Amino acid sequence: MICNSISLSEIKEIIEKCPVAELIKIIEEGFVLYTQKKVTVPPVGHLSFKQPPGDVHIKYGYIENDDYYVIKIASGFYNNASLGLSSSNGMMLLFNQKNGEPLSILFDEGYLTDLRTGIAGAIAAKYLAPAKINAVGIVGTGIQARLQLHFLKTITDCRSVVVWGRNNDKSELFKKDIFLKDFEIAIASDIKFLAQRCNLIITTTASKSVLLFADDILPGTHITAIGADATGKQEIDPLLFAKADLVAADSIEQCIDHGDISYAVRNKILNPSKITELGEIIINKNLQRNNENQITIADLTGVAIQDIQVAKYVYISHLKVRNSVN
């Protein structure tokens, strides 16, 4: 048995050589397979820590009749910045689906999880954001806030951004970040200011209480909610789901369990029958935004099919490089 390991630097080299459009296509195909029920994805394993605050997600699954299955372990520890460490970490394990043989350990340190989440946000905007985006609102100043903007560059020409963060110093660093040099970034004093100037809003925090309120949202706004990926997290006012014309979920099952959608469903504000899966929206043009006054929401909790798709891509690309050298 030979189980190769792929380092973070090797993973980044592979991803950097892949056009963003190809990465988007890979994740889109995964969402479609998931919606078509061609993917087995068990419930998410979750560990929560109070001191220091953090959580670990274990996501795993396989595509029917594929060659592989994948187990992903990803952590987020939110005080790590004060230690000079990234808040994200983890790895992905890839196995032979035919015989269970371990094939590869991807030491991605959370990079691929961050990457596929950023791409998912771009996909949601591709199908649900208004045709004319006046300004992009970013709630949060961390890794995911940066990646969401980075991948949006391929979806929209809009470069005007309003950012809100709890810590003004971090907001200033976000504004000056060389990674975001293509954008004109203004700092919002509060989220209401942001909401009344932006018709594409992305929430990227680990908040446990509502940040974005229904009364502040303008007609024609699309919201992508990224942060509520575990029980207890919440960014979106449940009443906003009643105001929305279209509600999308990466996984209806997951979002009802622990996404922002879960609060609206439990409080009987949103009927689960009114939720459309992102994979279905990709397939069916009639389910995509059809006028500029619609309010749309995409709740993204992160689905194992995204991890399967990126892990497979990295592993196969790594094999091609290794075989070409040999």
ZAKEPA-945201 format. One line per field, with one value per residue (C-alpha): residue number from 1; y, z, x. Coordinates in nm, 4 decimals. Layout:
pos <- c(NUM_...)
y <- c(Y_...)
z <- c(Z_...)
x <- c(X_...)
This chain:
pos <- c(1_2_3_4_5_6_7_8_9_10_11_12_13_14_15_16_17_18_19_20_21_22_23_24_25_26_27_28_29_30_31_32_33_34_35_36_37_38_39_40_41_42_43_44_45_46_47_48_49_50_51_52_53_54_55_56_57_58_59_60_61_62_63_64_65_66_67_68_69_70_71_72_73_74_75_76_77_78_79_80_81_82_83_84_85_86_87_88_89_90_91_92_93_94_95_96_97_98_99_100_101_102_103_104_105_106_107_108_109_110_111_112_113_114_115_116_117_118_119_120_121_122_123_124_125_126_127_128_129_130_131_132_133_134_135_136_137_138_139_140_141_142_143_144_145_146_147_148_149_150_151_152_153_154_155_156_157_158_159_160_161_162_163_164_165_166_167_168_169_170_171_172_173_174_175_176_177_178_179_180_181_182_183_184_185_186_187_188_189_190_191_192_193_194_195_196_197_198_199_200_201_202_203_204_205_206_207_208_209_210_211_212_213_214_215_216_217_218_219_220_221_222_223_224_225_226_227_228_229_230_231_232_233_234_235_236_237_238_239_240_241_242_243_244_245_246_247_248_249_250_251_252_253_254_255_256_257_258_259_260_261_262_263_264_265_266_267_268_269_270_271_272_273_274_275_276_277_278_279_280_281_282_283_284_285_286_287_288_289_290_291_292_293_294_295_296_297_298_299_300_301_302_303_304_305_306_307_308_309_310_311_312_313_314_315_316_317_318_319_320_321_322_323_324_325_326)
y <- c(0.0000_0.3440_0.6438_0.9653_1.2966_1.6314_1.9379_2.2767_2.4284_2.1571_2.2053_2.5811_2.5342_2.3065_2.5440_2.8528_2.6887_2.6133_2.8893_3.0199_2.9340_2.5698_2.5700_2.7174_2.4478_2.1718_2.2955_2.3623_2.0041_1.8877_2.0874_1.9428_1.5856_1.6471_1.7792_1.4855_1.2558_1.0938_1.1691_1.0055_1.2683_1.1678_1.4313_1.6605_1.5652_1.8669_1.9523_2.2835_2.4453_2.7329_2.8217_2.9134_2.9466_2.7199_2.4397_2.1385_2.0041_1.6502_1.6163_1.3080_1.1268_0.9893_1.0145_0.6996_0.4765_0.7021_0.5875_0.7725_0.8707_1.1637_1.2501_1.6151_1.7537_2.1332_2.3567_2.7222_2.8733_3.2378_3.3735_3.2401_3.5804_3.7001_3.4063_3.4846_3.1789_3.1287_3.0679_2.7758_2.4382_2.0771_1.8081_1.5903_1.2122_1.0426_0.6685_0.4137_0.3635_0.0117_-0.1386_0.1222_0.1654_0.5012_0.6901_1.0355_1.2766_1.6361_1.8566_2.1649_2.3319_2.4470_2.6095_2.3923_2.4429_2.8196_2.7962_2.5907_2.8164_3.1233_2.9581_2.8615_3.2270_3.3231_3.0552_3.1871_3.5382_3.4099_3.2816_3.5046_3.8478_4.1402_4.2077_4.5526_4.5459_4.8935_4.7905_4.4713_4.4632_4.2413_4.1661_4.0457_4.0994_3.7507_3.4987_3.4205_3.7881_3.8264_3.5100_3.5980_3.9220_3.7530_3.5019_3.7605_3.9296_3.6651_3.7110_4.0899_4.4014_4.5870_4.6921_4.9131_4.7518_4.8480_4.6426_4.6199_4.4522_4.4543_4.5706_4.8944_4.8173_4.4936_4.6823_4.9230_4.6314_4.4772_4.8033_4.8188_4.4487_4.4092_4.0926_4.3204_4.5979_4.5775_4.7000_5.0424_4.9675_5.1918_5.1104_5.1142_5.2521_5.0067_4.7303_4.9435_5.1863_4.8926_4.7408_5.0668_5.1104_4.7551_4.5255_4.2271_4.1441_3.8584_3.7693_3.5853_3.5896_3.3363_3.5470_3.3892_3.6685_3.8529_4.1070_4.1766_4.2903_4.2625_4.6302_4.7426_4.5437_4.7251_4.5732_4.3930_4.2814_3.9416_3.8076_3.5174_3.3939_3.2030_3.2132_3.0056_2.6689_2.5143_2.4999_2.8252_3.0509_3.3128_3.6171_3.6756_3.8053_3.5203_3.7780_3.8452_3.5015_3.6017_3.9125_3.7188_3.6230_3.3311_3.1324_2.8987_2.6473_2.4516_2.1631_2.1972_1.9246_2.0909_2.4434_2.3375_2.1702_2.4408_2.7216_3.0677_2.9060_2.6854_2.9805_3.0849_2.7281_2.6628_2.9884_2.8976_3.2045_2.9939_2.6785_2.4250_2.3735_2.7304_2.6508_2.5667_2.3854_2.5611_2.2606_2.2884_2.6600_2.5837_2.3327_2.5299_2.8853_2.9414_2.9220_3.1893_3.5601_3.6959_4.0641_4.3373_4.3952_4.0462_3.9897_3.6633_3.4749_3.1890_3.0065_2.8155_2.5771_2.3894_2.0437_1.7475_1.7264_2.0483_1.8813_1.5670_1.7700_1.9762_1.6813_1.4707_1.7549_1.8095_1.4371_1.3669_1.6777_1.5727_1.2246_1.3769_1.5941_1.3035_1.0717_1.3312_1.3702_0.9932)
z <- c(0.0000_-0.0985_0.0590_-0.0650_0.1152_-0.0543_0.1226_0.1470_-0.0890_-0.3477_-0.3103_-0.3593_-0.6651_-0.8221_-0.7422_-0.8638_-1.2039_-1.2346_-1.3919_-1.1552_-1.4135_-1.3946_-1.0142_-1.0298_-1.2792_-1.0512_-0.7516_-0.9616_-1.0878_-0.7270_-0.6239_-0.9169_-0.8298_-0.4695_-0.5689_-0.8083_-0.5077_-0.6676_-0.3602_-0.0171_0.2517_0.6158_0.8837_0.9741_1.2716_1.4955_1.7987_1.9779_2.2159_2.4581_2.5879_2.3573_2.1260_1.8247_1.6363_1.4271_1.1380_1.0043_0.6616_0.4453_0.1607_-0.1903_-0.5386_-0.6544_-0.8807_-0.8396_-0.7626_-0.4329_-0.1015_0.1110_0.4812_0.5675_0.9094_0.9331_1.2371_1.3147_1.6315_1.6479_1.8846_1.6715_1.5176_1.8571_1.8513_1.5026_1.3640_1.0989_1.2355_0.9912_0.9913_0.8963_0.6361_0.3816_0.3517_0.0183_-0.0146_-0.2866_-0.2981_-0.4394_-0.1599_0.1169_0.0537_0.1748_-0.1257_-0.0070_0.2859_0.1764_0.4385_0.3293_0.6763_0.6004_0.2705_0.0527_0.2861_0.2661_-0.1103_-0.1844_0.0443_-0.1435_-0.4745_-0.3477_-0.2685_-0.6239_-0.7596_-0.5504_-0.6825_-1.0395_-1.0373_-0.7833_-0.7670_-0.9565_-1.3037_-1.1945_-0.8619_-0.7129_-0.4310_-0.2519_0.1228_0.3259_0.6870_0.8543_0.7959_0.8117_0.5612_0.4127_0.3678_0.1539_-0.0470_-0.1201_-0.2825_-0.4632_-0.6372_-0.7073_-0.9492_-1.2082_-1.1591_-1.1565_-1.2768_-0.9608_-0.7579_-0.5031_-0.1566_0.1856_0.4754_0.8364_1.1169_1.4944_1.5231_1.3405_1.3308_1.1445_0.9078_0.8311_0.7633_0.5367_0.3441_0.2896_0.2121_-0.1041_-0.1866_-0.2387_-0.4298_-0.7215_-0.5014_-0.3692_-0.0070_0.2330_0.6017_0.7378_1.0848_1.1240_0.9241_0.8484_0.6613_0.4630_0.3876_0.2520_0.0049_-0.1199_-0.3282_-0.2907_0.0728_0.2007_0.5701_0.6784_1.0594_1.3411_1.5049_1.7488_1.7181_1.4338_1.2452_0.9322_0.9926_0.7569_0.7794_0.6501_0.3260_0.0011_-0.2797_-0.5347_-0.2839_-0.2857_0.0402_0.0684_0.4285_0.4906_0.8632_1.0282_0.9584_1.3027_1.5707_1.7655_1.4925_1.3385_1.1158_0.9422_1.0891_1.0511_0.9365_0.6323_0.4977_0.4944_0.2979_0.0422_-0.2995_-0.3328_-0.0643_-0.1674_0.0332_-0.0561_0.1337_0.2466_0.5062_0.6582_0.6504_0.8278_1.0915_1.1625_0.9051_0.9258_0.7602_1.0682_1.2824_1.0271_0.9903_1.3670_1.4188_1.1349_0.9381_0.6444_0.5100_0.4050_0.0797_-0.0173_-0.0082_-0.3337_-0.3444_-0.5181_-0.7449_-0.8704_-0.9391_-1.1439_-1.3539_-1.3979_-1.5367_-1.4360_-1.0709_-1.1023_-1.0357_-1.2942_-1.2041_-1.0409_-0.7511_-0.6046_-0.2655_-0.2722_-0.0026_-0.0301_0.2945_0.2570_0.5380_0.3377_0.1951_0.1768_-0.2013_-0.2251_-0.0332_-0.2459_-0.5650_-0.4640_-0.3023_-0.6164_-0.8363_-0.6299_-0.6034_-0.9754_-1.0686_-0.8274_-0.9843_-1.3305_-1.2176_-1.0409_-1.3382_-1.5818_-1.3690_-1.3489)
x <- c(0.0000_0.1315_-0.0403_0.1183_0.1018_0.0516_0.1877_0.0211_0.2777_0.2104_-0.1654_-0.1351_0.0850_-0.1783_-0.4653_-0.2797_-0.2308_-0.6023_-0.8180_-1.0865_-1.3516_-1.2434_-1.2600_-1.6101_-1.7127_-1.5792_-1.7811_-2.0913_-2.0810_-2.0619_-2.3703_-2.5637_-2.4618_-2.5673_-2.9095_-2.9535_-2.8949_-2.5926_-2.3826_-2.3802_-2.3150_-2.3817_-2.4596_-2.1706_-1.9537_-1.8978_-1.6850_-1.7357_-1.4845_-1.5473_-1.2000_-1.0458_-1.3491_-1.3371_-1.5025_-1.4077_-1.6130_-1.5805_-1.7383_-1.7220_-1.8880_-1.8619_-2.0097_-2.1896_-1.9776_-1.6741_-1.3193_-1.2782_-1.4282_-1.3112_-1.3005_-1.2293_-1.1363_-1.1403_-1.1062_-1.1650_-1.0167_-1.1127_-0.8465_-0.5624_-0.4868_-0.3616_-0.1175_0.0056_-0.1763_-0.4413_-0.7905_-0.8296_-0.6570_-0.7167_-0.6584_-0.8360_-0.8038_-0.8699_-0.9418_-1.0080_-1.3871_-1.3483_-1.1387_-1.0960_-0.7230_-0.5841_-0.4512_-0.3510_-0.3325_-0.3815_-0.2152_-0.4082_-0.4232_-0.7788_-0.6783_-0.9041_-1.2005_-1.1519_-1.1078_-1.4195_-1.6268_-1.5084_-1.5947_-1.9421_-2.0092_-1.9139_-2.1494_-2.4382_-2.3732_-2.3440_-2.7020_-2.8747_-2.7094_-2.8658_-2.7269_-2.6100_-2.4277_-2.3924_-2.1610_-2.0610_-2.1169_-1.8850_-1.9773_-1.6575_-1.2862_-1.1322_-0.9982_-1.3381_-1.4253_-1.1137_-1.1731_-1.5345_-1.4217_-1.1348_-1.3610_-1.6321_-1.3907_-1.4768_-1.8533_-1.8976_-1.7180_-1.8213_-1.5168_-1.6922_-1.6965_-1.8313_-1.6933_-1.8092_-1.6190_-1.6461_-1.2844_-1.2042_-0.8311_-0.9059_-1.1351_-0.8496_-0.6143_-0.8790_-0.9092_-0.5323_-0.4815_-0.2695_-0.4688_-0.7716_-0.5901_-0.8374_-1.1233_-1.2214_-1.3089_-1.5010_-1.5492_-1.9048_-1.9703_-2.2593_-2.4281_-2.7357_-2.5083_-2.3677_-2.7108_-2.8509_-2.5667_-2.5071_-2.7263_-2.4930_-2.4133_-2.1981_-2.1870_-1.8718_-1.8607_-1.8864_-2.1593_-2.4042_-2.6597_-2.8327_-2.6224_-2.8274_-3.1879_-3.4841_-3.5850_-3.2447_-3.2448_-3.3260_-3.5376_-3.3218_-3.0568_-2.8920_-2.7450_-2.5025_-2.4765_-2.1540_-2.0921_-2.3673_-2.2080_-2.2666_-2.5362_-2.5573_-2.4208_-2.6503_-2.6036_-2.9386_-3.2660_-3.5198_-3.7775_-3.5616_-3.6521_-4.0195_-3.9252_-3.7185_-3.8556_-3.6139_-3.4317_-3.1496_-2.9475_-2.6353_-2.8000_-3.1605_-3.1091_-2.8023_-2.9409_-3.2607_-3.0440_-2.7869_-2.7838_-2.9386_-3.2398_-3.2881_-3.4019_-3.6630_-3.7924_-3.8112_-3.9999_-4.2393_-4.1369_-4.0166_-4.1780_-3.9106_-4.1026_-4.0027_-3.6295_-3.4510_-3.1194_-2.8309_-2.7743_-3.1333_-3.0864_-2.7742_-2.9704_-3.2930_-3.2778_-3.6397_-3.5348_-3.2663_-3.3213_-3.5649_-3.5995_-3.3982_-3.6384_-3.6213_-3.4626_-3.2702_-3.0784_-2.8305_-2.7507_-2.4227_-2.3270_-2.0621_-2.1311_-1.8924_-1.9369_-1.7337_-1.4512_-1.4771_-1.4497_-1.1463_-0.9663_-1.0119_-0.8904_-0.5753_-0.4998_-0.5420_-0.3405_-0.0655_-0.0519_-0.0174_0.2731_0.4445_0.4009_0.5336_0.8493_0.8995)
